Structure formats: structure tokens, C-alpha cells
Amino acid sequence: MSGSPEHIPRRTPRTDVLLADPRLVEATVRLGYSIVKDAVRTAQAAVRRGELAPEDAVDAALSALPEVASSLRPVVNATGVLLHTNLGRAPLSAAATAALAAAAGTTDIEFDLVTGRRRRRGHAALNALAAQVPEAEAVHVVNNGVGALALAATALAAGREIVVSRGEMIEIGDGFRLPDLLTSTGAILREVGTTNRTTVRDYAEVIGPRTGFLLKVHPSNFVISGFTAAASVAELARLDVPLVVDIGSGLLRRHRRLPGEPDAATVLKAGADLVIASGDKLLGGPQCGLVLGRVGIVEQLRRHPLARALRVDKLTFAALEATLRGPATPTVQALERTVDELSGRAHAIVGKLRDHGVDAVAVGSTASVGGGGAPGVSIPSAAVSLPDRYAAALRGGPRPVVGRVSGGRCLLDLIAVAPADDAVLVEAVLAVPR
Ligand SMILES: *Cc1c(COP(=O)(O)O)cnc(C)c1O
């Protein structure tokens, strides 16, 4: 034995001793015992391997602790896809986030504080939705868009037929297909037309006593171009059966940047009896399914036993109300960004990175809305281009940044990044060893 320090076995501090450190006691109150104990075990293992001095174990455990008790991490979306399903679709506004916190405890979700009696669940959020779409006689909210569709199929067409175009039988992702969902409710699908062309006559010819409703689905994640034809909402509304339109994206009114994207107000005005949409796509709110339309039909859905299985929680109602009544959502703000503004930000970021010797270049980029809507629409944007090895390094950083790799470079597209997060991007890139 040489007697040099690294050969002297150093004692690993005991778990109970470490957990008694006041800073770890405080962390246990905040995060719970199991998370803190895991961090302590990891630090002890490092001491045992000789990689950490015993007296540094508490500091190491503290720095390994997560900020919150859930493992979902905030991620900067630099993919150039506005609504990225794998990144949780729409980011909530600060107003909606604050509303979530306010409603997290016990709250008057279904209670009238004046009379002390029960009140319609989520009344304020429902009123806010109704106020934004006066074209709807009534509104309802369920867990997600597909939940709304399942409820409509069950309540209006179980054992009966749903008439739908062959061009609109979409798979929405992760292997889930709308036709399977619709038939799982006990409804019978009556497919009409062809993949590329369906006319009003195709629908009219199969309408009969067994028809539950006509369904029009917005193909939100693909485009069919070329020799195509589809029946319009106005044409279908003239047929004498209920018309349900799944617009997908949750735009309540027309958006000038997305002229081809259907919106609830226009579709209702054109004569749809029921409109279904998601809350966490272009509306920019929490995950939920919006149901808007004729009062008789909305009530039929709302009173159906299945509606209880699709009931949304207080957090969703809180975030939805704040989304509808509050300032422009991050999604709407992103849609409003001009390429000049984005390019200016890219150049400013690149300047800071190059000052530190990073191989960064400001480049033009093409962004998209994503699976949540506006298929085929490319939005001019700007990006910071880095060597491709940055992609993995940035994902693995303390504040993960997700870009996209294209042409052997890692592109950080700025369209979905809030300007306040530009500094986060700079810091994340500079933290990667050059
Ligand atoms: C996204 C989408 C759905 C699914 O909505 P969820 O809220 O994800 O359940 C259904 N239909 C269309 C047309 C869509 O775009």
C-alpha cells in the first residue's frame, strides 16, 4: 500500500445521517421521502466507487434532486413543429398555468358560493366558450377530441349508421384509426364515395331510416391533391339528417394565416348541427374535446351515461377558461411571428454563440403546424444551425432543448420558442462542451 489518499477506504455516510441534514429534511417535506432517498442512494454509490468525497454526499444529493415531484420535464420546442404531439401539443399560456395552480386545491368547480348549492360543473369555462362562438346554441366539453367523437357516435348512432366519406377515414397517430373508434361504439359505418372524390349525391343516396348522422372529418394530418372532390358543409347540411363535423384543430374563428383550416364558427354558420374539436391544438389550451352545436343534440350528448366517463377535471376547466378569456396563447403568438422577427432573433443568438467559438449559423427554415392541423401548410421561419452532435447533447441537458436534424446539421427553429427562452437556448448550447 502506498498510503496515498486514494487507497484509504473512505467510509460511506449512513443513509439516516444524510437524511437528517436540515437541507435534505426540507427537500423531503417538499418532494417526499422516496425521491430524496433515491438521490441519497445515488450519492452514496458514488462515494463507494471513490468518485465523491463523503463530506460532499449531501451536496451531491441536493443537486441531483428534481425541481418538482413529477418526472415530466419542461422542454424547449425548437423542432419547428408548432403542435408537437410527443412534446404535449399546445403549451399553456401563463394565464392558464396560473389558473391551474389556483384551481388545484378544493375549488368551486361545481358549487355556487352565493347560494351554497350545486351548480353546473365548469359553468364559467362553458360560458366563456359559448361567448366566443355565439353561432353555437349550446356547448359541452369532454376529455379530448376523440372522446367527443365517441360520445357523439354512441349517443346519436349506436346500432345505426354513420355516413362518412372514404377520403376521411383517417388514422390519427399511434395506430389509432377513426373507423375503428366509431364502430367500437356500436355504430355501423356507411362509407361513401372514393378516396379522392365524394359528392353530396353519394351521401344522399344512402340516407334512410337507419341513418344516425352524416360525419365530416377534417383530414388534419395529410392532404389529398389532384383530381379531388368533397361535399361542402353547406351542401351536406341541406340533407335531412344531423350533420356532425370533426374540425380537429379547435380554431374557433378563421385565422388569416391558415385560410384552409376549418373553424367552428364558420362550420356552424354553414349549417353543421354539431362541431367537434380538440382543445390542445390551434386553440392553444389544455387537452379536451370541444362540443358545440344545436341545443337538442348537445343535451343528448351531455345527458348520455357515457358523458360521465369523459368528464373533464377542474384543472382542465380552469386552464380552458383562462385560455379563452386570457391573453393570446403561445400557439397563437407563434402563428403571428414574422420571418423577419424570427431571423433577427436567430442572428442575435448566433452572434452570442460565435463569440464563444460555437459553429453556429442563422438560416431560413420551414415550420409547420403539426399533426394538430393545417396539413401541407409551410410557415416561413428561421433557425440556428449547429453541428449535428448538438441534437443529442441539447436533449440531454439540464433544460432539454429539442431541435431537428436536417442536412447533417442540428436546426433550432425559433417559431415555437418564446423570445424569453432565447437566453435559455444560448445557455444550453454554451453548456455543451465544444
Ligand atoms: C386531432 C384530431 C382528432 C383527435 O383529437 P384528440 O383531442 O387528440 O383526441 C380527431 N379528429 C381530427 C380531425 C383531429 O385532427
Ligand as a Chemical Component Dictionary entry (heavy atoms), coordinates in Angstrom:
data_LIG
# 
_chem_comp.id                   LIG 
_chem_comp.type                 NON-POLYMER 
_chem_comp.pdbx_formal_charge   0 
_chem_comp.three_letter_code    LIG 
# 
loop_
_chem_comp_atom.comp_id 
_chem_comp_atom.atom_id 
_chem_comp_atom.alt_atom_id 
_chem_comp_atom.type_symbol 
_chem_comp_atom.charge 
_chem_comp_atom.model_Cartn_x 
_chem_comp_atom.model_Cartn_y 
_chem_comp_atom.model_Cartn_z 
_chem_comp_atom.pdbx_ordinal 
LIG C1 C1 C 0 -56.504 15.543 -33.560 1  
LIG C2 C2 C 0 -57.741 15.054 -34.177 2  
LIG C3 C3 C 0 -58.558 14.159 -33.501 3  
LIG C4 C4 C 0 -58.176 13.634 -32.150 4  
LIG O1 O1 O 0 -58.391 14.584 -31.155 5  
LIG P1 P1 P 0 -57.785 14.340 -29.696 6  
LIG O2 O2 O 0 -58.066 15.603 -28.975 7  
LIG O3 O3 O 0 -56.334 14.056 -29.889 8  
LIG O4 O4 O 0 -58.499 13.182 -29.117 9  
LIG C5 C5 C 0 -59.725 13.747 -34.104 10 
LIG N1 N1 N 0 -60.065 14.205 -35.313 11 
LIG C6 C6 C 0 -59.312 15.075 -36.002 12 
LIG C7 C7 C 0 -59.779 15.551 -37.333 13 
LIG C8 C8 C 0 -58.122 15.538 -35.458 14 
LIG O5 O5 O 0 -57.368 16.414 -36.113 15 
# 
loop_
_chem_comp_bond.comp_id 
_chem_comp_bond.atom_id_1 
_chem_comp_bond.atom_id_2 
_chem_comp_bond.value_order 
_chem_comp_bond.pdbx_ordinal 
LIG C1 C2 SING 1  
LIG C2 C3 SING 2  
LIG C2 C8 DOUB 3  
LIG C3 C4 SING 4  
LIG C3 C5 DOUB 5  
LIG C4 O1 SING 6  
LIG O1 P1 SING 7  
LIG P1 O2 DOUB 8  
LIG P1 O3 SING 9  
LIG P1 O4 SING 10 
LIG C5 N1 SING 11 
LIG N1 C6 DOUB 12 
LIG C6 C7 SING 13 
LIG C6 C8 SING 14 
LIG C8 O5 SING 15 
# 
